[in-house]
């Protein structure tokens, strides 16, 4: 039975992470990293490693803490609340998760302990310009040759690529829908070109062009043709944590909006006293509570070994919609000043 009461240890985890982020992820520190080519704080990353938080979800035999996704959700709610930019999701969850599931013993020994200690960063190169999110959207081609594989094509929205030790590239190896494999690619290899792309969120993402990049059979993660199945399983966990990230951000954004509505007066009374505005904030709270509930349920189901086929995408959909709508509403309540750099609600929007 789903229990919504967190344990004392889980509450301690939340308090520890919140305190750490309060010290290493202030508004000033976050703004300093906007459009930064590396994109994360080395000091914060070192602290996360020292507290065994990078390897929070990784197996103990590789230096991880082997916690459940429930602890992961707590951690990610705090990351979202602070807007702390880190490569944790792409490296310690998605990339490491693929290696845990399908990697060879050599790949696990080479990479997982380094990832857990913060000594190496891996990031996936998945999406492609103009293509879909499904397996047919992977059109970057890996062509077999005498020495292994030659990969050509373009990837976009590759986070923290300039800081990565390896890219986990999804590449097509056949004509069937799911004929996709995962390859470890050195971002400094011949034929790899990284181009930083600017976005409205000022995060750190790259376009990656691959021109006949050579990889060996030892660089393939998993058995031939199993890449998409591995990727789908990893994405279930990533969606739940992305939902938690959104919930943490939405909750803080709503908190500061409610406080602003109490402090800011118009026509000799607080903004929050106007019924129409209070309804907007009440609706946002209702949506947030629902998003958090389904995210907790998805994390709990994962800890019990239950299917995430419906719960994970539902959690991400509800949470991201709640985050988007809450911050848009918040901008309306703050008014024109909400779009200025002096107010932190702009960061959350």
HUMOSUL-V583928 format. One record per residue. RES is the residue in three letters. BURIAL is I if it has 16 or more other ideal C-beta (glycine too) atoms within 10 Angstrom, else O. Layout:
res->RES burial->BURIAL
res->RES burial->BURIAL
This chain:
res->UNK burial->O
res->UNK burial->O
res->UNK burial->O
res->UNK burial->O
res->UNK burial->O
res->UNK burial->I
res->UNK burial->O
res->UNK burial->O
res->UNK burial->O
res->UNK burial->I
res->UNK burial->O
res->UNK burial->O
res->UNK burial->I
res->UNK burial->I
res->UNK burial->O
res->UNK burial->O
res->UNK burial->I
res->UNK burial->O
res->UNK burial->O
res->UNK burial->I
res->UNK burial->I
res->UNK burial->O
res->UNK burial->O
res->UNK burial->I
res->UNK burial->I
res->UNK burial->O
res->UNK burial->O
res->UNK burial->O
res->UNK burial->I
res->UNK burial->I
res->UNK burial->O
res->UNK burial->O
res->UNK burial->I
res->UNK burial->O
res->UNK burial->O
res->UNK burial->O
res->UNK burial->O
res->UNK burial->O
res->UNK burial->I
res->UNK burial->I
res->UNK burial->I
res->UNK burial->O
res->UNK burial->O
res->UNK burial->I
res->UNK burial->I
res->UNK burial->O
res->UNK burial->I
res->UNK burial->I
res->UNK burial->I
res->UNK burial->O
res->UNK burial->O
res->UNK burial->O
res->UNK burial->I
res->UNK burial->I
res->UNK burial->I
res->UNK burial->I
res->UNK burial->I
res->UNK burial->I
res->UNK burial->O
res->UNK burial->O
res->UNK burial->O
res->UNK burial->I
res->UNK burial->I
res->UNK burial->I
res->UNK burial->I
res->UNK burial->O
res->UNK burial->I
res->UNK burial->O
res->UNK burial->I
res->UNK burial->I
res->UNK burial->I
res->UNK burial->I
res->UNK burial->I
res->UNK burial->I
res->UNK burial->I
res->UNK burial->I
res->UNK burial->I
res->UNK burial->I
res->UNK burial->I
res->UNK burial->I
res->UNK burial->I
res->UNK burial->I
res->UNK burial->I
res->UNK burial->I
res->UNK burial->I
res->UNK burial->I
res->UNK burial->I
res->UNK burial->I
res->UNK burial->I
res->UNK burial->I
res->UNK burial->I
res->UNK burial->I
res->UNK burial->I
res->UNK burial->I
res->UNK burial->I
res->UNK burial->I
res->UNK burial->I
res->UNK burial->I
res->UNK burial->I
res->UNK burial->I
res->UNK burial->O
res->UNK burial->I
res->UNK burial->I
res->UNK burial->O
res->UNK burial->O
res->UNK burial->O
res->UNK burial->I
res->UNK burial->I
res->UNK burial->O
res->UNK burial->O
res->UNK burial->I
res->UNK burial->I
res->UNK burial->I
res->UNK burial->I
res->UNK burial->I
res->UNK burial->I
res->UNK burial->I
res->UNK burial->I
res->UNK burial->O
res->UNK burial->I
res->UNK burial->I
res->UNK burial->I
res->UNK burial->I
res->UNK burial->I
res->UNK burial->I
res->UNK burial->I
res->UNK burial->I
res->UNK burial->I
res->UNK burial->O
res->UNK burial->O
res->UNK burial->I
res->UNK burial->O
res->UNK burial->O
res->UNK burial->O
res->UNK burial->I
res->UNK burial->O
res->UNK burial->O
res->UNK burial->I
res->UNK burial->O
res->UNK burial->I
res->UNK burial->O
res->UNK burial->I
res->UNK burial->O
res->UNK burial->O
res->UNK burial->O
res->UNK burial->O
res->UNK burial->O
res->UNK burial->I
res->UNK burial->I
res->UNK burial->I
res->UNK burial->I
res->UNK burial->O
res->UNK burial->I
res->UNK burial->I
res->UNK burial->I
res->UNK burial->I
res->UNK burial->I
res->UNK burial->I
res->UNK burial->I
res->UNK burial->I
res->UNK burial->I
res->UNK burial->O
res->UNK burial->I
res->UNK burial->I
res->UNK burial->I
res->UNK burial->I
res->UNK burial->I
res->UNK burial->I
res->UNK burial->I
res->UNK burial->I
res->UNK burial->I
res->UNK burial->I
res->UNK burial->I
res->UNK burial->O
res->UNK burial->O
res->UNK burial->O
res->UNK burial->O
res->UNK burial->I
res->UNK burial->I
res->UNK burial->I
res->UNK burial->I
res->UNK burial->I
res->UNK burial->I
res->UNK burial->I
res->UNK burial->I
res->UNK burial->O
res->UNK burial->I
res->UNK burial->O
res->UNK burial->O
res->UNK burial->O
res->UNK burial->O
res->UNK burial->I
res->UNK burial->O
res->UNK burial->I
res->UNK burial->O
res->UNK burial->O
res->UNK burial->O
res->UNK burial->O
res->UNK burial->O
res->UNK burial->O
res->UNK burial->O
res->UNK burial->O
res->UNK burial->I
res->UNK burial->I
res->UNK burial->I
res->UNK burial->I
res->UNK burial->I
res->UNK burial->I
res->UNK burial->I
res->UNK burial->I
res->UNK burial->O
res->UNK burial->O
res->UNK burial->I
res->UNK burial->I
res->UNK burial->I
res->UNK burial->O
res->UNK burial->O
res->UNK burial->O
res->UNK burial->I
res->UNK burial->I
res->UNK burial->I
res->UNK burial->I
res->UNK burial->O
res->UNK burial->O
res->UNK burial->O
res->UNK burial->I
res->UNK burial->I
res->UNK burial->I
res->UNK burial->I
res->UNK burial->I
res->UNK burial->I
res->UNK burial->O
res->UNK burial->O
res->UNK burial->I
res->UNK burial->I
res->UNK burial->I
res->UNK burial->I
res->UNK burial->I
res->UNK burial->I
res->UNK burial->I
res->UNK burial->I
res->UNK burial->I
res->UNK burial->I
res->UNK burial->I
res->UNK burial->I
res->UNK burial->I
res->UNK burial->I
res->UNK burial->I
res->UNK burial->I
res->UNK burial->I
res->UNK burial->I
res->UNK burial->I
res->UNK burial->I
res->UNK burial->I
res->UNK burial->O
res->UNK burial->O
res->UNK burial->I
res->UNK burial->I
res->UNK burial->O
res->UNK burial->I
res->UNK burial->I
res->UNK burial->O
res->UNK burial->O
res->UNK burial->O
res->UNK burial->O
res->UNK burial->O
res->UNK burial->O
res->UNK burial->O
res->UNK burial->O
res->UNK burial->O
res->UNK burial->I
res->UNK burial->I
res->UNK burial->O
res->UNK burial->O
res->UNK burial->O
res->UNK burial->O
res->UNK burial->I
res->UNK burial->O
res->UNK burial->O
res->UNK burial->I
res->UNK burial->I
res->UNK burial->O
res->UNK burial->O
res->UNK burial->I
res->UNK burial->I
res->UNK burial->O
res->UNK burial->I
res->UNK burial->I
res->UNK burial->O
res->UNK burial->O
res->UNK burial->I
res->UNK burial->I
res->UNK burial->O
res->UNK burial->I
res->UNK burial->I
res->UNK burial->I
res->UNK burial->I
res->UNK burial->I
res->UNK burial->I
res->UNK burial->I
res->UNK burial->I
res->UNK burial->I
res->UNK burial->O
res->UNK burial->O
res->UNK burial->O
res->UNK burial->O
res->UNK burial->O
res->UNK burial->I
res->UNK burial->O
res->UNK burial->O
res->UNK burial->I
res->UNK burial->I
res->UNK burial->I
res->UNK burial->I
res->UNK burial->I
res->UNK burial->I
res->UNK burial->O
res->UNK burial->I
res->UNK burial->I
res->UNK burial->I
res->UNK burial->O
res->UNK burial->I
res->UNK burial->I
res->UNK burial->O
res->UNK burial->I
res->UNK burial->I
res->UNK burial->I
res->UNK burial->O
res->UNK burial->I
res->UNK burial->I
res->UNK burial->I
res->UNK burial->O
res->UNK burial->I
res->UNK burial->I
res->UNK burial->O
res->UNK burial->O
res->UNK burial->O
res->UNK burial->I
res->UNK burial->O
res->UNK burial->O
res->UNK burial->O
res->UNK burial->O
res->UNK burial->I
res->UNK burial->I
res->UNK burial->I
res->UNK burial->I
res->UNK burial->I
res->UNK burial->I
res->UNK burial->I
